[in-house]
Amino acid sequence: MADIQDELETLPASGPMLTAKDFKSDQMVRWCPGCGDFAILATVQKLMPTLGVKRENTVFISGIGCSSRFPYYMNTYGFHSIHGRAPTFATAIKCARPELQVWVVTGDGDGLSIGGNHLIHALRRNADLKILLFNNRIYGLTKGQYSPTSEIGKKTKSSPMGTIDTPINPLALALASEASFVARAVDTDLPFLSEVLGQAARHKGSAFIEIFQNCIVFNDGAWDSVTAKEVRDEKNLKLVHGKPMIFGKNKDKGVRQKGFDLEVVSFDPAAPPRDLLVHDEKAPAQQAYALVHMGEPVVQGVFRSVERPTLDALMTEQVAHAQAEKPADLQKLLKGPETWTVA
Amino acid sequence: MSETAAQAKPAAVPIEEIESAVIRFAGDSGDGIQLTGMQFTTTTAFAGNDLSTFPDYPAEIRAPVGTIAGVSGFQIQFASRQVLTPGDAPDVLVAMNPAALKANIKDVKKGGILLINKDTFGQANLTKAGYEKNPLEDGALSDWRVIGVELGRLTRNALEGMGLTATETERCKNFFALGMTYWLYDRPMDATLKWIEAKFKKNPKFVEANRRALLAGNAYAETAEIFGHHFRVRKAPIKPGIYRNITGNEAVALGFVAASSRSGLPLWLGSYPITPASDVLHELSKHKNFGVKTFQAEDEIAAIGSAVGAAFAGMLATTTSSGPGIALKGEAIGLAVMTELPLVILNVQRGGPSTGLPTKTEQADLLQALYGRNGECPVPVLAAATPGDCFFMAYEACRLAVKYMTPVMLLTDGYLANGSEPWLIPSVESLTAFVRVPVPALADFKPYKRDPETLARPWATPGMKGYEHRIGGIEKQDVTGNVSYDPDNHERMVRLRAAKVGKIAQDIPATEILGEKKGKVLLVGWGGTYGAITTAVQNLQKAGKSVSSIHLRHLNPLPPDLGDILASFEHVLVPELNMGQLLKVLRAKFLIPATGLNKIKGQPFKVSEIEAGVESLLQGGK
């Protein structure tokens, strides 16, 4: 946490300091009382002034669903688009204007079901988007049908006998899509959420963050088994780059490799075993893939953060290259390669 | 002195002067038919004829060799007079195999020439084409002049000793045939020889092989005296100026680039490959030096999503597709209507429904363009009339989109997209200037506060300090653009969006009438049927018939003078390559008993079909 703060301070200032209030729009926030979205919104509004990005250069794009109302409440440029397609709008906005910081806010239905295809391609293209996926494992806005992340057997309005669909792991999908930044946080641990979002904002490339979010009306307690105060420390592992994977209130549990899999070991905190895994954000994706699938502990933090060229930069580069090679002479273009004169 | 002229011998063979000719090349899709056709076209253009072409190729890239499904065709009409269509019936058919003959013979004029590659008429190929007996031997072709040539053997002879493989030699036979047709129509070969040299620059062996094949074919046609005589088509009286050959798809791409250049707005194309629209993507991706950004999206929805996003970010945004793709784009078009962002959507129409006839032409997406979305969702619709006109309509679509802050649909079709014509190159300065509603001072800015003359909203883009605002697909409050579920506001906004599109009528020029301003029959056409309708009407007028025509390039809104024009004729006949879609619109809007003339075969109208339709109407037969 400390070194992240240091990094923040080195970012260029943009005129008079803005505060969280400057990022609140004049629209009334209309989520259900107690919705996890409020906490995420407040965290993002608080984070914004620290990023060193001008407000007018910040754009929030969303699709359809409860989470997708997010842009209306941010006093930045915003576009509430159509179901599942937010990454397509966002990709072009970033490519059109590389100086903008473009955020996508989506949910488990919007991002993984109707918009699954676009998510894959936004990630593989590395368009430098910051994609927040609020995962509440339910369809909220359409009032309570199962989602692609609902646990198998879940009884909902559209699955009275229990779902028969195997759920998808959002982070595994992101890794398979060659995402250059993959992270997870929960809506009840706001300092940690803020830290992860800050890292995502500063990552050069598309960042994908799954946020466990509680839907108080249609799926209350969806993440209680992980986030409840009593179990929080024992059931969560927070990744720190370069540090061994240790968790538990007494720091007496850790993760190590076992064949192609991972296993949890308990130990005396005074003498942790030497073969605990040390987290490396740049490691091959296989390690991250195993970590995102751990059932207990649930792993949070930045699984993977690697640098590779971004789509907007590559596109700009091709245009610049073409312009340097060949002047843009419209009349010549209209003439084409072969002409003849009729006298 | 050119090589051709140097080799020419004294003209022992008589030359017959003719006004026009139609020639069709046909063969397997791997036979190089399209290339051969394009070479004949360039040479014909340089010779000063007016011309029109129509490539007709199968959906399969390489259908089984020798089958009807694999036949690719290229037709060109050229003349010493104005030419607006590729011609109804070929005077000459070049058939590279039995399947090409079988697929095309019914179209060829009786008494016309069949130049046939005899080598391919073995039992296997005859069977594949569905011939029980060899048509070259059983008298089935007695209505035509059959000229059987062993193209394969002659080409092999011409290229002997060059060290080419059998396949490489085989690939040159289309140029042998091209050389023969050049002799038949007394054409110089310079342009093609120049092209061969440029094309195979890196492989001198192929330059020599193709050159030899072309010259050998030409010499063979002359010395073997197989045609008896040859033809000459003199220059056409064409408007002076500098010309090029252009296809509809090329013209659309150039229209977009010109619009970008003239508006000062960088161009975005979001597209997903689809026949017959992909060539627009190919063409635009070559012009990045004009600041063009092309994006091959993961699907049709992403393609238009990217375009709407680019428009929000301040670019001149376009997306290109064909009917099935447009169906997928419907929801996003609605979003662009709701958010009032400028965007041009190109539909290169093909035969439908569903996958339909991907490589064939049709005009059956007009109602989709006008109405194919949820809600009251008005979109301006334009249609190009000829390949060259695609340039001007693409430009106009961009201009209207920006001026009125609206998505605009541009309709072309497979026939225009792949067909070509000589195009009088416009000067950049002659293109209409772009106008835009200025973004007001911050104190005066509301995202949906409209310009009174155009009803367009201001286009404030990310990066403009203090203008931060949110837009989206939920109904907008008038003026502020905030989310609103108010019933009165919804009705007001629905009517405002419709009124804004209606305002475009003030940009539509007076409708040109071909012929008298009133009379018996008025033909009303739109899109790629222009050439056939115009030629038919000119022919009928020459024959003294009271027939006029108009051709609509604006389909929504319709030209403001249209009602008066329709009312000045006893009969209104609407030829369309569909079941009567414009017909429905005209009947509904003007309450007139218009008649349809419809064809749904995936093929363009023949001039004779339009003439017959008019004659039938005049005789009260319909």
Interface residues (C-beta under 8 A of the other chain):
Chain A: S25 Q27 K54 R55 E56 N57 V59 I61 P71 Y72 M74 N75 T76 Y77 G78 F79 H80 S81 I82 H83 R85 P87 T88 F89 A90 T91 A92 I93 C95 A96 R97 E99 L100 N117 H118 I120 H121 M315 Q318 V319 H321 A322 Q323 E325 K326 P327 A328 L330 Q331 L333 L334 K335 G336 E338 T339 W340 T341 V342 A343
Chain B: T42 A45 F46 G48 I238 K239 P240 G241 I242 Y243 R244 N245 I246 E250 L254 V257 A258 S261 P266 W268 G270 H287 K288 N289 F290 G291 V292 K293 F295 A297 E298 D299 I301 A302 A303 G305 S306 A307 V308 G309 A310 F312 A313 G314 M315 A317 E331 A332 L335 T339 I425 P426 S427 V428 T461 P462 G463 M464 K465 G466 Y467 E468 H469 R470 I471 G472 G473 I474 N482 V483
